Amino acid sequence: MLPYLDMQEAEAALGRELSFAEKLWFNYSAKKHDYFLHFHNFIFLLFFYSSIPLPYLLAELIRSKKMIMYKIQPKVKRSFSDMFNCYKKVMQVFLLVAGPLQIIAFSNIKMIGIRTSLPLPSKWEMFWQILVYFIVEDYFNYWIHRWLHTKWGYEKIHHVHHEYTAPFGFAAPYAHWAEILILGLPSFLGPAFVPGHIVTYWLWFILRQIESIETHSGYEFPWSPSRYIPFYGGSEFHDYHHYVGGHSQSNFASVFTYCDYIYRTDKHHFLALGLLTIIPLPYVLAELKDYINYWIHRWLHTKWGYEKIHHVHHEYGAPIEFAAPYAHWAEILILGTPTFLGPVLFLLWIALRQIEALETHNW
């Protein structure tokens, strides 16, 4: 509830005319209690959980050739009843756990400084605050997720979430009620560290839910805007974690990949440690090959690159082992180049290291 009788009083208090967005906010929130505004979060939770997975549900039911080529585990088929049963179970947990949590959390939200007043935050203020929220949540979520993969944590709690080894959109929040509570805590830490406006608070939880649904969608679309976010894990990254199941000890992060890289719990780290340590190649050079390959692969998915070259490799919508190198001859040459960069750069690194050693010992 805003402490102004009318819009003119609000403009007098701010010393300027209200923006269009602020006028909308005044008209909507001026007479509404802060508790009601806070409870919007639960309404948004139900709405976006019920709507965002629908395109993925249609893609799964229609299973057209154009869509199935983007499915990470194409051999797995989900029926409508299977997905709807998951939806009903999640909604039940939301109503029995998330709803009451919203009711009792109001005093804490007020205490940490989430405001409903004017002025509204600028776009940049919202951007940086939400970025902080994502980073904070991702870091603490990583460590809680690792704990949930201990013997006790998995058997008592986390095994429910892993009932689906090939996840789909509606399965994103499918979990034990205790996991909903535990993994929900990091989402509040960012706003506690960097309090903002309740509009930012709403947007943060909406974006986090959309991201979680995309991560569990089971599809990796090349046109997704999230692919341009640095260090973003995405659906393929997390799908691997579900595919391995309860024995998985990698790909724990909820949003970004930096924690898995730093703490060596990324699947690529296991490949590097298991295979590449037998040759004198620093790990950073092994990652360089992967990095260059990534950008070449993205170029191959441009209109020209796909039609002229990369379409050959995608003739198998459901790949098999012998199809791993099945590709246009030009693709074999282009994607083969990064593989040779590691050894070449290693020799360069040895030479530069020797020069540096001679220079530092030149009295």
FENNORZI-V286212 format. One record per pair of residues at least 4 apart in sequence whose ideal C-beta (glycine too) atoms are under 6 Angstrom apart, sorted by the first residue. I is the first residue (numbers start at 1). J is the second residue. D is the distance in whole Angstrom. If there is no record, write none. Layout:
# FENNORZI-V286212
I:J:D
I:J:D
This chain:
# FENNORZI-V286212
1:33:6
2:30:5
4:9:4
4:10:4
5:9:5
7:26:6
10:118:6
11:17:6
11:18:6
18:22:4
18:23:5
21:120:6
22:118:6
22:120:5
25:29:6
25:120:6
26:30:5
32:36:5
32:37:6
34:116:5
35:106:5
37:116:5
37:198:6
38:106:5
38:109:6
39:102:6
41:205:6
42:99:6
42:102:4
44:48:6
44:206:6
48:52:5
48:206:6
48:209:5
52:210:6
52:213:5
53:57:6
53:169:3
53:170:5
53:213:5
56:169:4
56:217:5
57:83:6
58:62:6
59:67:5
60:78:5
63:68:6
68:74:5
68:317:5
69:314:6
69:317:5
70:219:5
70:220:6
70:221:5
71:219:6
72:218:6
72:220:6
72:236:6
72:239:5
73:166:4
74:318:4
75:318:6
76:166:4
78:82:5
78:83:5
78:168:6
80:84:6
83:170:5
86:170:5
86:171:5
86:174:5
87:170:5
90:173:5
90:174:5
93:97:5
93:177:5
93:180:6
94:98:4
95:99:5
97:177:5
97:180:5
101:105:6
105:109:6
109:114:5
112:192:5
112:195:5
113:195:3
114:195:6
114:198:5
114:201:5
115:197:6
116:198:5
121:125:4
121:126:5
121:197:5
121:200:6
126:200:5
129:194:5
129:196:5
129:200:5
130:204:5
132:190:6
132:194:5
133:137:6
133:190:3
133:204:5
134:138:6
134:255:6
136:189:5
136:190:4
137:141:6
137:186:4
137:187:5
137:190:6
138:253:6
138:254:6
138:255:4
138:256:5
140:186:4
141:145:6
141:186:5
141:254:4
142:252:5
142:253:5
142:259:4
144:183:6
145:252:4
146:252:5
147:153:5
148:153:4
148:158:4
149:154:6
152:156:6
153:157:6
153:158:6
154:158:5
154:159:6
154:246:5
157:176:5
157:178:5
157:179:5
160:175:5
160:176:4
161:175:4
162:245:6
162:246:6
164:171:5
165:242:5
165:243:6
165:245:5
166:218:6
167:171:5
167:216:4
167:218:6
167:242:5
168:218:5
169:213:5
169:217:5
171:216:6
172:212:4
172:213:5
172:216:4
175:179:4
175:180:6
179:183:6
180:184:6
188:192:6
191:201:6
196:200:4
215:235:5
215:238:5
217:235:5
220:235:5
220:236:5
222:301:5
226:232:6
231:256:4
231:257:5
231:258:5
233:237:4
233:238:6
233:253:6
233:257:5
235:239:6
237:251:6
240:251:5
240:267:6
241:248:5
241:251:4
244:248:4
250:265:5
250:266:6
250:267:5
251:260:6
252:265:6
253:259:5
253:260:5
257:261:6
258:262:6
259:263:6
260:265:5
260:266:4
261:266:5
264:269:4
269:273:6
270:274:6
271:275:6
272:276:5
272:283:5
272:286:5
273:277:6
276:281:6
276:286:5
281:285:5
281:286:6
281:342:5
281:346:5
285:342:5
285:345:5
285:346:6
286:342:6
289:338:5
289:341:6
289:342:5
292:338:4
293:338:5
296:334:6
296:335:6
299:305:5
300:305:4
300:310:4
301:306:6
304:308:6
305:309:6
305:310:6
306:310:5
306:311:6
309:328:5
309:330:5
309:331:5
312:327:6
312:328:4
313:327:4
316:323:5
319:323:5
327:331:4
327:332:6
331:335:6
332:336:6
340:344:6
341:345:6
